Amino acid sequence: MTKKKNAPKYKIEGFRGVFVFLFGLSGIINILALTGAFYMMQITTER
């Protein structure tokens, strides 16, 4: 019999690069989405 406890972990290890890529892409998109808000905050509090 094969060990069924390690089966999900073995399948997830193959997608590690994909998870890292998606995490990084999500972070970049979030930073770009906040850029406009930070810019507007600086303009309105300039006085």
Jmol script that loads the backbone (N, CA, C; Angstrom):
load data "model"
ATOM      1  N   MET A   1       0.839  -1.199   0.000  1.00  0.00           N
ATOM      2  CA  MET A   1       0.000   0.000   0.000  1.00  0.00           C
ATOM      3  C   MET A   1       0.877   1.254   0.000  1.00  0.00           C
ATOM      4  N   THR A   2       0.388   2.280  -0.604  1.00  0.00           N
ATOM      5  CA  THR A   2       1.117   3.544  -0.618  1.00  0.00           C
ATOM      6  C   THR A   2       0.668   4.407   0.546  1.00  0.00           C
ATOM      7  N   LYS A   3       1.517   5.333   0.896  1.00  0.00           N
ATOM      8  CA  LYS A   3       1.176   6.254   1.974  1.00  0.00           C
ATOM      9  C   LYS A   3       0.240   7.326   1.430  1.00  0.00           C
ATOM     10  N   LYS A   4      -0.953   7.374   1.921  1.00  0.00           N
ATOM     11  CA  LYS A   4      -1.925   8.353   1.442  1.00  0.00           C
ATOM     12  C   LYS A   4      -1.794   9.693   2.160  1.00  0.00           C
ATOM     13  N   LYS A   5      -1.066   9.721   3.280  1.00  0.00           N
ATOM     14  CA  LYS A   5      -0.906  10.979   4.010  1.00  0.00           C
ATOM     15  C   LYS A   5      -0.039  11.959   3.224  1.00  0.00           C
ATOM     16  N   ASN A   6       0.933  11.479   2.468  1.00  0.00           N
ATOM     17  CA  ASN A   6       1.848  12.364   1.747  1.00  0.00           C
ATOM     18  C   ASN A   6       1.339  12.724   0.351  1.00  0.00           C
ATOM     19  N   ALA A   7       0.247  12.129  -0.083  1.00  0.00           N
ATOM     20  CA  ALA A   7      -0.247  12.379  -1.434  1.00  0.00           C
ATOM     21  C   ALA A   7      -0.608  13.850  -1.667  1.00  0.00           C
ATOM     22  N   PRO A   8      -1.378  14.517  -0.812  1.00  0.00           N
ATOM     23  CA  PRO A   8      -1.700  15.930  -1.068  1.00  0.00           C
ATOM     24  C   PRO A   8      -0.454  16.819  -1.027  1.00  0.00           C
ATOM     25  N   LYS A   9       0.458  16.560  -0.096  1.00  0.00           N
ATOM     26  CA  LYS A   9       1.670  17.362   0.001  1.00  0.00           C
ATOM     27  C   LYS A   9       2.514  17.204  -1.254  1.00  0.00           C
ATOM     28  N   TYR A  10       2.581  16.017  -1.779  1.00  0.00           N
ATOM     29  CA  TYR A  10       3.359  15.766  -2.988  1.00  0.00           C
ATOM     30  C   TYR A  10       2.765  16.520  -4.177  1.00  0.00           C
ATOM     31  N   LYS A  11       1.455  16.594  -4.257  1.00  0.00           N
ATOM     32  CA  LYS A  11       0.815  17.308  -5.361  1.00  0.00           C
ATOM     33  C   LYS A  11       0.990  18.816  -5.236  1.00  0.00           C
ATOM     34  N   ILE A  12       0.983  19.339  -4.026  1.00  0.00           N
ATOM     35  CA  ILE A  12       1.114  20.778  -3.807  1.00  0.00           C
ATOM     36  C   ILE A  12       2.538  21.248  -4.103  1.00  0.00           C
ATOM     37  N   GLU A  13       3.543  20.418  -3.842  1.00  0.00           N
ATOM     38  CA  GLU A  13       4.931  20.827  -4.049  1.00  0.00           C
ATOM     39  C   GLU A  13       5.210  21.161  -5.507  1.00  0.00           C
ATOM     40  N   GLY A  14       4.501  20.537  -6.429  1.00  0.00           N
ATOM     41  CA  GLY A  14       4.703  20.831  -7.835  1.00  0.00           C
ATOM     42  C   GLY A  14       4.216  22.212  -8.230  1.00  0.00           C
ATOM     43  N   PHE A  15       3.320  22.796  -7.471  1.00  0.00           N
ATOM     44  CA  PHE A  15       2.756  24.109  -7.778  1.00  0.00           C
ATOM     45  C   PHE A  15       3.387  25.221  -6.955  1.00  0.00           C
ATOM     46  N   ARG A  16       4.501  24.967  -6.302  1.00  0.00           N
ATOM     47  CA  ARG A  16       5.113  25.973  -5.442  1.00  0.00           C
ATOM     48  C   ARG A  16       5.496  27.225  -6.230  1.00  0.00           C
ATOM     49  N   GLY A  17       6.066  27.046  -7.409  1.00  0.00           N
ATOM     50  CA  GLY A  17       6.432  28.195  -8.242  1.00  0.00           C
ATOM     51  C   GLY A  17       5.225  29.004  -8.660  1.00  0.00           C
ATOM     52  N   VAL A  18       4.126  28.326  -8.939  1.00  0.00           N
ATOM     53  CA  VAL A  18       2.900  29.020  -9.333  1.00  0.00           C
ATOM     54  C   VAL A  18       2.370  29.842  -8.165  1.00  0.00           C
ATOM     55  N   PHE A  19       2.401  29.281  -6.966  1.00  0.00           N
ATOM     56  CA  PHE A  19       1.923  30.009  -5.787  1.00  0.00           C
ATOM     57  C   PHE A  19       2.785  31.239  -5.519  1.00  0.00           C
ATOM     58  N   VAL A  20       4.092  31.112  -5.650  1.00  0.00           N
ATOM     59  CA  VAL A  20       4.987  32.254  -5.431  1.00  0.00           C
ATOM     60  C   VAL A  20       4.727  33.338  -6.473  1.00  0.00           C
ATOM     61  N   PHE A  21       4.531  32.924  -7.720  1.00  0.00           N
ATOM     62  CA  PHE A  21       4.244  33.888  -8.788  1.00  0.00           C
ATOM     63  C   PHE A  21       2.938  34.627  -8.524  1.00  0.00           C
ATOM     64  N   LEU A  22       1.891  33.892  -8.160  1.00  0.00           N
ATOM     65  CA  LEU A  22       0.600  34.530  -7.899  1.00  0.00           C
ATOM     66  C   LEU A  22       0.664  35.454  -6.690  1.00  0.00           C
ATOM     67  N   PHE A  23       1.434  35.068  -5.663  1.00  0.00           N
ATOM     68  CA  PHE A  23       1.592  35.912  -4.488  1.00  0.00           C
ATOM     69  C   PHE A  23       2.282  37.221  -4.867  1.00  0.00           C
ATOM     70  N   GLY A  24       3.341  37.127  -5.647  1.00  0.00           N
ATOM     71  CA  GLY A  24       4.060  38.323  -6.074  1.00  0.00           C
ATOM     72  C   GLY A  24       3.219  39.209  -6.974  1.00  0.00           C
ATOM     73  N   LEU A  25       2.513  38.601  -7.912  1.00  0.00           N
ATOM     74  CA  LEU A  25       1.655  39.364  -8.815  1.00  0.00           C
ATOM     75  C   LEU A  25       0.546  40.075  -8.048  1.00  0.00           C
ATOM     76  N   SER A  26      -0.023  39.402  -7.065  1.00  0.00           N
ATOM     77  CA  SER A  26      -1.067  40.008  -6.248  1.00  0.00           C
ATOM     78  C   SER A  26      -0.521  41.208  -5.481  1.00  0.00           C
ATOM     79  N   GLY A  27       0.678  41.078  -4.939  1.00  0.00           N
ATOM     80  CA  GLY A  27       1.293  42.184  -4.212  1.00  0.00           C
ATOM     81  C   GLY A  27       1.548  43.391  -5.100  1.00  0.00           C
ATOM     82  N   ILE A  28       2.037  43.132  -6.312  1.00  0.00           N
ATOM     83  CA  ILE A  28       2.303  44.233  -7.242  1.00  0.00           C
ATOM     84  C   ILE A  28       0.998  44.931  -7.636  1.00  0.00           C
ATOM     85  N   ILE A  29      -0.026  44.171  -7.902  1.00  0.00           N
ATOM     86  CA  ILE A  29      -1.319  44.766  -8.274  1.00  0.00           C
ATOM     87  C   ILE A  29      -1.875  45.596  -7.120  1.00  0.00           C
ATOM     88  N   ASN A  30      -1.741  45.113  -5.901  1.00  0.00           N
ATOM     89  CA  ASN A  30      -2.239  45.869  -4.748  1.00  0.00           C
ATOM     90  C   ASN A  30      -1.476  47.177  -4.567  1.00  0.00           C
ATOM     91  N   ILE A  31      -0.171  47.153  -4.760  1.00  0.00           N
ATOM     92  CA  ILE A  31       0.626  48.378  -4.638  1.00  0.00           C
ATOM     93  C   ILE A  31       0.224  49.378  -5.713  1.00  0.00           C
ATOM     94  N   LEU A  32       0.037  48.890  -6.950  1.00  0.00           N
ATOM     95  CA  LEU A  32      -0.386  49.784  -8.023  1.00  0.00           C
ATOM     96  C   LEU A  32      -1.785  50.353  -7.770  1.00  0.00           C
ATOM     97  N   ALA A  33      -2.651  49.571  -7.174  1.00  0.00           N
ATOM     98  CA  ALA A  33      -4.000  50.053  -6.881  1.00  0.00           C
ATOM     99  C   ALA A  33      -3.973  51.132  -5.804  1.00  0.00           C
ATOM    100  N   LEU A  34      -3.051  51.050  -4.869  1.00  0.00           N
ATOM    101  CA  LEU A  34      -2.969  52.040  -3.791  1.00  0.00           C
ATOM    102  C   LEU A  34      -2.207  53.298  -4.194  1.00  0.00           C
ATOM    103  N   THR A  35      -1.471  53.251  -5.298  1.00  0.00           N
ATOM    104  CA  THR A  35      -0.651  54.391  -5.708  1.00  0.00           C
ATOM    105  C   THR A  35      -1.498  55.640  -5.924  1.00  0.00           C
ATOM    106  N   GLY A  36      -2.626  55.502  -6.604  1.00  0.00           N
ATOM    107  CA  GLY A  36      -3.490  56.657  -6.849  1.00  0.00           C
ATOM    108  C   GLY A  36      -4.034  57.250  -5.559  1.00  0.00           C
ATOM    109  N   ALA A  37      -4.407  56.407  -4.626  1.00  0.00           N
ATOM    110  CA  ALA A  37      -4.939  56.904  -3.357  1.00  0.00           C
ATOM    111  C   ALA A  37      -3.871  57.659  -2.569  1.00  0.00           C
ATOM    112  N   PHE A  38      -2.646  57.129  -2.552  1.00  0.00           N
ATOM    113  CA  PHE A  38      -1.563  57.826  -1.844  1.00  0.00           C
ATOM    114  C   PHE A  38      -1.234  59.153  -2.518  1.00  0.00           C
ATOM    115  N   TYR A  39      -1.275  59.187  -3.832  1.00  0.00           N
ATOM    116  CA  TYR A  39      -1.008  60.424  -4.561  1.00  0.00           C
ATOM    117  C   TYR A  39      -2.060  61.483  -4.239  1.00  0.00           C
ATOM    118  N   MET A  40      -3.330  61.097  -4.267  1.00  0.00           N
ATOM    119  CA  MET A  40      -4.398  62.040  -3.961  1.00  0.00           C
ATOM    120  C   MET A  40      -4.313  62.505  -2.510  1.00  0.00           C
ATOM    121  N   MET A  41      -3.901  61.632  -1.614  1.00  0.00           N
ATOM    122  CA  MET A  41      -3.767  62.006  -0.210  1.00  0.00           C
ATOM    123  C   MET A  41      -2.660  63.054  -0.050  1.00  0.00           C
ATOM    124  N   GLN A  42      -1.574  62.922  -0.796  1.00  0.00           N
ATOM    125  CA  GLN A  42      -0.486  63.889  -0.719  1.00  0.00           C
ATOM    126  C   GLN A  42      -0.907  65.239  -1.291  1.00  0.00           C
ATOM    127  N   ILE A  43      -1.692  65.212  -2.357  1.00  0.00           N
ATOM    128  CA  ILE A  43      -2.129  66.489  -2.969  1.00  0.00           C
ATOM    129  C   ILE A  43      -3.076  67.227  -2.028  1.00  0.00           C
ATOM    130  N   THR A  44      -4.013  66.517  -1.430  1.00  0.00           N
ATOM    131  CA  THR A  44      -5.023  67.196  -0.602  1.00  0.00           C
ATOM    132  C   THR A  44      -4.460  67.659   0.740  1.00  0.00           C
ATOM    133  N   THR A  45      -3.414  67.044   1.239  1.00  0.00           N
ATOM    134  CA  THR A  45      -2.836  67.447   2.515  1.00  0.00           C
ATOM    135  C   THR A  45      -1.618  68.332   2.334  1.00  0.00           C
ATOM    136  N   GLU A  46      -1.443  68.883   1.130  1.00  0.00           N
ATOM    137  CA  GLU A  46      -0.267  69.671   0.827  1.00  0.00           C
ATOM    138  C   GLU A  46      -0.292  71.054   1.449  1.00  0.00           C
ATOM    139  N   ARG A  47      -1.474  71.580   1.670  1.00  0.00           N
ATOM    140  CA  ARG A  47      -1.602  72.962   2.135  1.00  0.00           C
ATOM    141  C   ARG A  47      -1.158  73.145   3.539  1.00  0.00           C
TER     142      ARG A  47
END
end "model"
wireframe off; spacefill off
backbone 0.3
color backbone group
